[in-house]
């Protein structure tokens, strides 16, 4: 005899009964064996991995990972369309800060999983798209600098009409 554990059975205790039915579908006997089996929830760390977490670029503001694009590989989909886990993300501001994304199944009702798993992303320094060339002006004997020009050194003002 085999018992296929489904997500509906996870975390529940089952009692084994022996029974038989007749050809007319009437129960001939129904014996409670007193044997109980508990179907354990699977630990997320044993079956799942977080995918879709990418590093963020520094923007000067607090930022966290957008969990709508994050998924768990290795978990079965729920029959209701709602995931059997919740995703959360910490936040960071500066380049080099680590942001932790956590998937947890402990607070999700009827989840066949337990525990949580985490992964990290970093805020990476913003790369400059503008590379300014270093310009060194040529110096010659005829070039000199003054901090304050004398009034007599200024050219006369000419008005054009």
Secondary structure, 3 states (H helix, E strand, C coil): CCCCCCCCCCCCEEEEEEEEECCCCCEEEEEEEEEEEECCCEEHHHHCEEECCCCEECCCCCEECCHHHCEEECCCCCCCCCCCCEEEECEECCCCCEEEEEEECCCCCCCCEECEEEEEEEEECCCCCCCCCCCCCCCCCCCCCCCCCCHHHCCCCCCCC
